[in-house]
Amino acid sequence: MDIVIIGAGNVAHCFGHLLKLHGHQILQVISRNKEHAVELAELLHASATDDLLDINMEADIYILAVSDAAIQELNSELRLGKRIVVHTAGAVPLEAIKKISTNTGVIYPLQSIRKEVKNFPPIPLMLEAATDEAMRRMQAVAQSIGSRIEVMDSHQRLQLHLAAVLCNNFTNHLIARSKDYCEKAGLDFTLLQPIIKETFDRLDKYPAESVQTGPALRNDEITMDRHRALLQDNEYLQLIYQVLSDSIYHFHRS
C-alpha cells in the first residue's frame, strides 16, 4: 500500500518503520520542520517536504501522526476530498478531521512509543472509521503492524486513553519523583530497581488489586504519619502520598 505520513515524531517514526518493514511503500513524509521530515524520509526512502501544497496525491492512505493541536490545524488547512485520511491520537474524536476528507478514520496505538527504540514493543491498535471503505483499508494497514486490533468509538477511545495515562504516565512520574527524593536524601535509587521490576513482573500472573501491599492497605497510621513528616517540606509529594494512600484504603474497602 502507498502511504503518506504527515508528522515526523515518535509515532511517525514507529509507523513508518513498521509499515516499510511489512511491505508498504512510504511515498512521502511531511513535517513543518523540514529537517525532521528529511531525516525520517531518508530512513524510509521517501520524499520529504514541509509544505502541504506539495503533498503527494497518489497515496492509498494518509496518516496524520501529529500532536493533538496540529490535528486541528490540519483540519483547517488540508483538503483531500475522498482520499482515506486517519489520525493517530487517543483523545481526539474522529470528527476532528471531517473537513479534510469524507473517508476518515483513527488508528490509535495504545503504547508508549519512543523513536529512539530499536525494537518496538507490541502495539495494540484501536480503530474507528467513518466509512466501510476506510475501515477496510485501515485494517489492512493495522494487521501488518499491530499486536492486537480493536474497533471502538471516539468516547471509548478517550476512556482508554485516560486509563493509559493513569497506569503509564502517572506511574512513570511516581518513579521519577521517587528517584528525585532519593537523590536529595543522598540515597541510592538503584536499590529500588528490583522492587520496581517485581511490581510489574507480577502483573503477568496476578491482578493488581490482589497483590497490593503497604501501610495504606493496612491502615497503618503510625507508619504513614512518619512518612508524612518526612515530606513536610515537599508539598506536592506529600499531597500525592495522601491522595494515593486514601485511594488505596477506600478502594480495598469498597
N, C-alpha and C positions, 0 to 999 in steps of 0.2 A: 504494500500500500504506500502511496506517495503522501508525505506529511510535511506540513509547515509548522514549525514551533515558534510561537511568539513568547519571548522571555529567554533569559539565559542564566537563571539562578539554579537553586538546588533541584527543584522538580524538573526543570527543563533539561538539566544535565542527566538526571536519572532516567527520565522517559526517553530522551534522545539515545542514550547508550543502549538501553534495553531494547528499544524498538529496532535500532540498527542491528543489534546482535541477533534478533529474531527475524531478520529478513526484510524489514520495512526500509523504505528509502526516505531519508530526510532531505527534502529538496532545499529547504531554506530555514535559517534562524534569523529572527527579527528581535532586536532589542534597542531601547533608547540609548543604551551605552554601546556604541559601535565596537569598541574594543572587546567587550564581553561577547557580543554577537560573533565576532570574528573568531575568538578563542574557541567557542563551542562549535561553530560551523566547521572549523578546520579539523576538529576531532571527529566530526560526523561526516566529513567530506561533502559538505553542503555549501550553498552560497550564504552570504550574510549581508544584512542591511540594517540601518537604523531608521529607515523611512517607510512608513506604512503604505505610501503611494507606490512603492516598488515591490509590493507583495506579489509573490508568485500565485497566479490564479488557476493553476492546473493541478492543485493537490486534491487528494481524496478526503482529507480531513485536516482541520486547522486546530491546533492545541494551544490554548491560552494559558501558559504556565507562568503566570504573573501574580503580583500581590493583589489583595482584595481591592485596594484603592485603584489600581491600574485597570482592573476589570471594568469599573465604572467609566473610566476614561475611554477605554476601547469601545464600550457600548455607544459612546457619543461620537466616536471618530471613524470606526471601521464599518464598512458595509460589504457583505459578501453574498448577498442575495439568498440563494437556496443551498449554498455550499455548507457542508457539515462543520460546525464550529463547537468546540467543547472547552469549558474551563475546568480547572483542577482544584478549586477551593472548597473547603469543607463548610464554611459558614456563609457562603454566598449563594442565594437562590438561583435556580435555573433561569428565571425570568430576567435576571440581571444582564443577560446578553441577547435579549429578544430583538433588539434593534439591529444587531449585526447580521443575523440570518434567521430564516424561518425553520432551519434544520439545526437545532441546538441540543446540547447535552452537557453532562458533567461526568468526568472521570476523576473521582477524589481518591488519592492514595492515602489510606489510613496507616501512615507510617511516619516516623521521624527520619527525614532524608537529608543527608549532607553530601554535597557533590565531591568532597574530598575522599569519601569512602570508595575503596577499590571494588569490594564485593557488596553489592546492595543486599539488604536483608529481604525476607519475604514481604511482599506488599499486597495486602488486601485492597481491592478496588471497589468503590461504591459508585454505581452507575445510575444516571437519570437521563431521560431523553424526552424531547418534545414531540418526536415523531418515531414511527416504527423504523423508518429508513435510517435515522440517526442511531437508534439503538442497535440495529444490526451491524452497522459499521463500527460503532464503539466496542461492541462485544468481540469483534474480530481483532481489534487492537488490544483490548484488555486481556483476552485469553492468552495472548503471546507474552505478556509481561507480568500479569498478576498471579499471586499465590491463591487467591480466593476472590470470587466476584459475587457481589450482592446488588440487587436493584432496590432502590429506596427513593422516597420523595425528598424534597428540599428540607422539610421540617425534621424528618427522621435523620437526615444527614447532619443537620445542625445539632441535634441532640447527641449524635455520636461524636461530633467534633468537640462538644462540651465535655463528654466523658473522656475523650483523649487528652484534653487539656488537664483534667483532674488527675488522671493516672500517669501521664507522661511529663507535661510541663511543670506541674506543681511538685511532683516527686523529684524531678531533676533540680528544681530550685531549693527544695529542702536539703538535698545533698550538698549543693553549693553553699547554703547557709551553714550547714554543719562544718564543712571544710573551713569556711571563714572563721567560725567560732573557735575551732581547734587551733588555727594559726595564731589568732590573737591571744589565746590562752597558753601558747607555747607547747601545744600537744601535737603528736604525730598523727595526722589524719589517716595515713595508710593503715594504722591499726584497725580502722573501721571497715576497711575494704572486704575482709572475709564476711562480716555480718551483712554488709550491703549485698554481696553476691548471694549469700544464703537466703536473704529476703526475697530475691527474685527467682532463684532456682527452685524454691519450694512451691512457687505458684504453678509450676508444671504438674504438681501432684495433688495439691490441696487448694480449696477455695480460700481466698484471702481472709474471709471472716472467721474461718476455723483455726487459723494459726496466729491470730492477734495476741500479742503479749504486751507487757509494760505496766507501769504504775496506774495509768488512767483506767485500764481494764479492771484492775484490782481495786480501784478507788483508794489508792494508797496516798492519802493526803499528806502524810509526813514527808515522803519522798518528793512529791510534787511541790510542796512548799519549799523544800531545799533547792529544787531546780529553779523555781520562780525567783528565789532570792539571788541565784547566780545570774539571772537575766534582768535584774532590776535596772541596769544601765543600758539595756538593749530593748527599746520599746517594741519594735516590730517583731523581734524573735520571741519576746515574752507574749505578745498577742497571738502569734502563730501557735505557740506552745499551749496557751489556754484554750483557744478555739478548737484545736485538734484534740486536746485532752477531753474537752466537753463532748465533742462529736463521738469519740471512741466510747466514752462512758454511756451516752444515751443510745447510740446505735446498737450496742450489745445488750441493752435492757428494753428495747422496743419489741 
